[in-house]
Amino acid sequence: MSQRKSNTVAGNIANRAKDVVSEDANKAKALLTDAVKSRAYFYPIKGIYYFLSHQSLWQPLREQLLPTFGTAMSVTLAMFAFTYLPQAAILTLVNGPLAFISTILLVLSESATITNIIARGFFIDEALLDTFDGTLLSREKPKLVSQGRQLKPARSGAGNTVSRLGKVVSKRFARFTPSGIIRYLVYLPLNMIPVVGTVLFIVLQARRFGPNAHARYFQLKGWSNAQREDYIEKKRAAYTAFGAPAVLLEMIPFIGVGFAFTNTVGAALWAADMEDGMSAPETAELREDEMGEQESGVVRDEGKKEL
C-alpha cells in the first residue's frame, strides 16, 4: 500500500513538473512572438545610422572621448593582469587547447562591460541625456523636450540640434545603482559558459536595459512610477527585443561605450515614433489605454456631478 502511495506521489510530481515546463515554454514562445512582432530590435541599428548621419549629435560623445578611452585602456589592462590566468585555467577544463582564445574574448567582453558601468556612472551620464534630448529635437519634438529642460531659440538655418539644449529642469537620468552594478558583476561569470552562458547573460541584461533606455522618455511624459511599471510590463517583450542587440553592441571591446550613444539615439527615435504614432502595434495600444483612462475619468466625474 505504501508502495502504491509512493508511486502516486511520484506520478503527481512528474505531472506537475510537466505542467510547469509546458507553461514556461508557452510563456517563452509568446514572449518571443511578441518580441519579433514589435520590431523594436531594429532601433539600435537605426540609432547607428542616424547618429552617423547627424553630426550635430556627435558633440556629447566628442567631449567624453578622452576620459572614456582612458578608462577602457586602464580597465582592460587591469583585467588581463589580474583575471586572465585564473579564467584561462577554468576554461581549459571546458575548451581544452582553445581555451586561450575564449579567455581573451571573455576578458575583453568583461572589460567592455565594466568600462561601460564606470563610464555611465561617472562620465557620460549628462552626455547621454543631451544625446537623447538632442535626437528628439532633431525629430521635431521640442514640446516634449521642453517638459524636462529649457530650450534656446532656434537659430536661422541651424535646425534643431544639441546646441539648443539649455538647463535641465527635471530629474536627470538615473545612474547605475549599487544593485544594478551587483547584478552586472554577478551575471558576468555566465560568459564563461560557451554560447549558452553568453546568450543567457545578454537576455538577463536586456530585460533591464530596454526599460532603462526609456527612463528619460518616461520623465518627459510625466508618468508616475505606477504608470511606468504598468506600461513596461505590458511591453516587456518589445523592451527585451530592443535591449538584446543594444547590450550585445555595448559588449564590444573598446568601442562599446560609443555604442551607448547610438543606443541612446535609437531609444529616442523609438520614443519619437511613439509620439508620432508610427511605431509598432504597442503605440496604438498605449494610446487606447490612455483614452480609456481619460474616458473612465469623465464617467466618474459625471457620476459625481449627478450625485
N, C-alpha and C positions, 0 to 999 in steps of 0.2 A: 504493500500500500504506500509506504513511504517512497519507494522507488517510482511508483506511478505519479505521486505528487511532485517529486523532483523533476520528472520528465515534463510535467505540465508547466511548472515554473520556468524551466529552461526554454520550453516552447514559447511561452508568453514573452520572455525576454527577447528571444530571437525575432519574434514577430514585431515587437515594439521597436527593436533596432532597425528592422527593415522599413518600418513606417517612418522613423526619424530620418533615415538615409534618403528615402524616397521624397519626403517633404523638403529636405535641404536641397536635393537635386532639382526639384521643381522650382524652388525659390531661386537657385543659382541660374537655371535656364531662363526664368522670367527676367531676372536682373540682366543677364547677358542680352536677351532680346531687346529690352528697353534701352540698354546702352547703345546697341547698334542702331536702333531707330532714332535715337536722339541726335546722332551725328556730331555730338559735342567733341569727339576725338579729333575733328578737323581743326578746331580753333587754335591749338598750339602750333600747328603748321601754318595756319593763316597768320598767326602772330609773327612768325619769322619773316614771311614775305612782306607783311605790312610794315614791320619795323625797318627792314632793309630799304623799302621804297619811300620812307618818310624820314628824311634826315633831321627834321625838327624834333624827332623823338630820341635822337642819339645823345643829346646833351646830358641827361641824367647819368647815362652809362659812362660817357667820357669822363665825367667828373669823379667817378669811382673806380676807374681802371687801375690806377696805381695801387691803392690800398688792397683791392681785391686780388690783383695779380700777386702782390707780395704775400698776402695771406695764403693763396693757393700754393705758392712755392714752398713756404715755410711748413705748412701742414703736410704736404706731400713728402718732403724730405724727412720730417719727423716720423711719419707713418712708416716709411721704408726702413728707417734706422731702428725703430722700436717694435714694429709688428710684423715685418716681412718674414723673419726666420720662424717665429712661433706658428704663424699661419701656414707657412710652407711645410712645416713638419706635420701639421694636421692634415693638410690637403694631399700630402704624399700618400697617406693611407687610402685616400679615395681615388685620386687621379694617377697615382704611380709616377712614372718618369716625366709626365707632362705637368706635374704639379707646379713647377716654377712659372709656367705661362699663366695658369689660372690664378696663382697667387699674385702675380704682378697686376693682372686685371682687377682682382679683388681689392688690392691695396689702393690702386688708382681710383676705383669706384668709391671706396670708403673715404678717401681723401677728398674727393669731389663733394661728397655728402657733408662731411664735417666743415669744409670750406664754406659751403652754402649756409650752414647753420650759423657760423661765425659772422659771415658777411651780412646775412639778413638781420642778425641780432645787433650788429654794431655799425655797419657801414651803409648799406643800401636801402634801409627802411624808407627814408624820405624820398630817395631816388625812385623807388618803385611806386610810391604814392604819386609822384609827379608824372611818371610814365603812364599810370592808369588814367589819371585825370586828363593828361595831355592827349591820350588816344581818344577819350570821349569827346574832347574839344574838336579834334580833327574829324570826328564823325558828327559834328554839328549838334552837340549835346551840352551847350553852355548852361541851360536852365538846370539840368541835373547836377552838373559840377558846382554850380553856384550854391547848392544846398550844403556844400562842405568846405568851401573856401572862397575867398574874394577873387574876382577876376579883373584883370586890367583891360582897358578898352582895346578893341582890335585895331591894329594899325592898318592903314590903307595898303592893300596888296600883300600884307603879311600872312593873312589867313589865321586860322585857329591853331596855335602851336603852344609848346611848353612855355614860351616867353610870356604868355598871357596869364599864367598861373600866379596868383598872389598868396596872401597869408591864409594858412589853413585855419578854419574856424570850427571844425568839428574834430572829433577824436581821430587820431592817426591810426594807421594800420597797427593791429596787434602784433607785437614782436613775438619771437619764439618764447613760449612759456617753458618753465622747468619741466613740466610734464611732457611737453612736445619734444624737448631735447632728449629726455629719458627714453621716450618711445623710439626715437631715431636710433639711439645707441643700442637699445635692446633688440631692435629688429635687424640691425646691421649684420650680425653673425649669420643671418639667414642666407646671405650671399655666399657663404662657404659651401652651401649645398648646390651642386651644379644644376643649372637651368631652373629646376622646380623652386629652389630657395630664392633665387633672384626674382622669379615671377611672383611668388608669394609676397616678397618684400615690396615690390612695386605696387601690387594690388592693395596691400595694407596701407601704404603711404598715400595711394591715390584716393582712398576713401576720405582722407582728411584734407588732402591737398586741394581737391576740387572745390569744396565749400569755402575753404580759406582764401582761394583765389578771388572770390566774390565778396570778401569781407567789406571792402571799400564800397562796392555797389550797394550792399545792404545798408551801410551807413548813410549813403547819399539818398536812398529811398526813405530813410527814417523808420525802418521796420523795427519792431520790438524783438526781443530775443525769442519770444514765442512764435512770432511770425516767421522769423528766420529758420528756426528749427523745424517748423511745420513744412515750410517750402523745401528745405534741404532734404527732409525725409521723403517727401513725395518725389523729388528729382534725384534721389541717391544714385540711380543708375547713370544718369546723364553726367553728374559731377564726377563719378568714378571714371567714366569714359574720358572726360576731359583730363582728369588727374593722371591717368596711366601714362600717356605719351609725354605729359609735362614732367612727371617725375623721372622718366627714362632720359629725357633730354638733359635735365639738371644733374644727372649722374655721370655725364661725360666729363672726363678729367680736364682740368684747366679752363675749359670754356663753358662749364656747366653754369657758372654764375651769370654768364652772358645770356644764357637761355632763360634765366629767371626774369630778365627784362622782356624777352619775346613772349614768354608765357603770360606775363602781366598784360602785354598788348593783346594777346589772344583772349584773355578773360574780359578785357574792356570791350573788345569787338563783339563778344558774345553778349555782354550787357547792353551794348548799343543796339544789337539786333533784337534783344528782348524789348527794348523801348520802342523800336520801330515795328514790332510785330512780325519781324522777318525770320525769327528763329524757328526751330523745330516745334513740334506739337506742344511741348511743355509751356511755351509762351502763351499760346491761346488758352491753355488750361488755367494758367496763373491769372490771366485777365478775367476768365469766367469766375474763378474763385473770389477775386476782388469784387466783381459785380454782385455776386451772390451775397457777400458780406454787407455791401452797401445796401442792397435791397432788403436784407434782413433788418438792418438798422432803421430803414424807412418804415418798415412794418411795425417795428417795436415803438418807434416814435409816434406813429399814427394811433397805435393802441393806447399809448399814454394819454394822447390828446382826447380820445373818446372817453377815457375814464375821467 
